[in-house]
Amino acid sequence: MSRPDPKVPIELPAQYAPSEVEGPRYERWEKAGYFTADADSDAPAYCIVIPPPNVTGSLHIGHALEHTLIDALVRRRRMQGYNALWLPGMDHAGIATQNVVERELAKEGLSRHDLGREAFVERVWQWKAESGGKILGQMRRLGDSVDWSRERFTMDEGLSRAVQTIFKRLFDDGLIYQAERIINWCPRCLTALSDIEVDHTDDDGELVSIRYGDDDESIVVATTRAETMLGDTAVAVHPDDPRYTRLVGKTVELPLTGRRIPVVADDHVDPEFGTGAVKVTPAHDPNDFEIGRRHDLPSLTIMDEHGVITAHGPFLGLDRFEARPAVVRALREQGRIVSEVRPYVHSVGHCSRCGTTVEPRQSLQWFVRVGPLAQAAGDAVRDGRVRLHPPEMNARFFGWVDGMHDWCISRQLWWGHRIPVFYGPNDQVVCLGPDKTAPPGWRQDPDVLDTWFSSGLWPFSTLGWPEDTADLRTFYPNSVLVTGYDILFFWVVRMMMFGLYAMRDKPPAEAVPFRVVALHGLVRDQFGKKISKSRGNTVDPLDWIDRFGADATRFTMARGANPGGDIAISEEWAAGSRNFCNKLWNAVRFALLNGAHLPAAAQAPAQPSPAQAPSPAHPRKSDISYSVPDRWILSRLSAVIAEVDQLFEAFEFGKVCDVLYHFAWDEVCDWYLELAKVPLTSDDQQAAETTRQVLGFVLDQLLRLLHPVMPFVTDELWTALTGEESVMVASWPAFSYADPAAEAEISSLMRLVTEIRRFRSDQGLRPSQRVAARLAGIEGTPLAGHEERIRSLLRLDPPADGFTASASLEVEGITAELDVAGVIDVAAERRRMEKDLAAARAEAEQAMRKLGNAEFTAKAPAAVVAKTRQRLEAAQADIARIEQRLASI
């Protein structure tokens, strides 16, 4: 594609229509192979693997945020010349996917048991082929520049091989074992759950205090789950609690059962909480299970997998929620109830997939012995091989990883990676790796692995491990992992444990799965509230893309993103981002209509030396001299490039967007474009041509800077401006030039224009209204050479014969004298000013009353008091200004 002829103006459509640009442009990028990385390239490698979305999922606002941030990092690195890989893929989402397919079967009057395991799994694969992966198309709409040729799925052939390989190695090293432990159990999904699959909410319940034993040997315990008392095997007290010293080692009668249970002393008990005594149900509570192990207590399972009571007696066969009031009634009849509190708000765990209340349950499960693995993960952060960003997250990371419990990895599902353990005759057990087959008649373990097990291998299994592939050699370790702080422990730590274990033969610095973990926060509404369906404040990013465009959606996400902090968004801000896209569009459209273009490659805007710079005494020292506004905008551009680079390296996405927004809107559009109109419309062809080149160059660099966050509109505008192939394959800006003198001069001009504009408004003049004025004293200031531009910006006509000033203002050493006689309605203007004066006085009085209130100044936050003082000062300044103005008219 050739560079456009600068003599032939290019005209963009009057308005930017995202829907007409985004789809075709993404298709061109993909077809051109811009997203594809090359494992054999000599360029420095840069790799980010996508946090794999569920195969059942749609693009939600959290995805939109995370993908925007990752895409911005990857696009910038490509422009910097890196061999950049953003690897896409999906998670098989065991529970979620199985539930979806089971619901489809239910519509046909079938269950998975009607089909059998093999046919059901085949049905799930069929569903994935037909309906799964909807999110992949939605990622294209957002502009994700992922390498589609490397798309992976956690149950594809290669990743399944990786799962079997690492399971076998961990098993052989004694790091995977089977045991009875307390786990999170969903009575609806009939499977164990990981902690992240449990949602905790504050629910109304009841707190019932029950007396065990009689007379002097009685003891009171409290519970929110009265039905579990049927499985109690002890009462525990703190060993130093003098209230119960006499009871330790004795037994008390457990009501309703006829059993006697011991009173044990255990340091776990908090003597300050409740009565200082707790019931111990080892089979149905994780803390009680540990107490039971320490004291060798029996574990009585009194519920089945459906949450139905199995203990013999009058409650046999009742659902747990039916048994609870029945047990309380029976205890009440026996006079065992000491107190009942209803409602009693407490935290209750629910299955994140179906909402069922989770039941702690003792069960035979498979576990990873995490001790040595977690130690290695912690050491990698301690010695700096992996950096958490922001570093404030380190303490939380260590607090969790250093006390990590063994990880339950088995799930009672049919969809997932089946545990490669087989059982033969005579209690023989064998674990088989890939390419191995069990002897005939041997039975495979029915459980599948926790989804987090396979996703824990994601940074290296997606690159071909356990094979020694070119991708693995080039892109491992990954450069950065971008993810939310809420899964720092659940996913990030697991990837670190598995990566360090799988790559333990590499040098320590090369064994880590990634160099940096860049953590972002959760998306919240503009009031800081968590986004949820119950609050009615959910945001559909696809709706925003339809209404505002992908670039506006992305910019809104990125502009709120600061390392580790939550992100506030609103529809109003998305509309503002759309307006920013339109501002850029109009700026480039104006530039093209006025012939702006890039100079020839060998004549790119140089860094003008002071000797070349024009001055009031020597307006032209050479034919290539740049005006002060040109030098100013080039100096500001250089400073912005340096600042943006620094902020990107620190993952300060919000600040990157703010810097570029204000540079583009405030400095380029509001000031430079206006200043450029004078030379562009003058008879000085050299000055006009220089301005066209500077304008073209500045917009070229600005569009490159904005491209990582706003890819579509920047590419559309950049190709129109330059005639080149795509900004995606353009180099990242590296322009360097500083001109403090020009910056100071234009800053002075800005202050002058801003004050006179305010003065004009005070005089009742409309922004577009022209008025005669004299700029007295300008000849002796650095702004003398800018008088034409100043008059253009302020709509000021030169004074004619007989000019008489009726209002004046002194600013920047210049006296602006305006003749507004006959231009304004004095009576109407006086009425307006008096109304403004009354409002200013009311504001001042209100602020003074607050500040005069000792209770307010003593108890209100310091920031609120300071803001009130600022309001008072501003109101007093307005009063003085308006009174002065009224006196002059």
Disulfide bonds with the S-S distance in Angstrom:
none
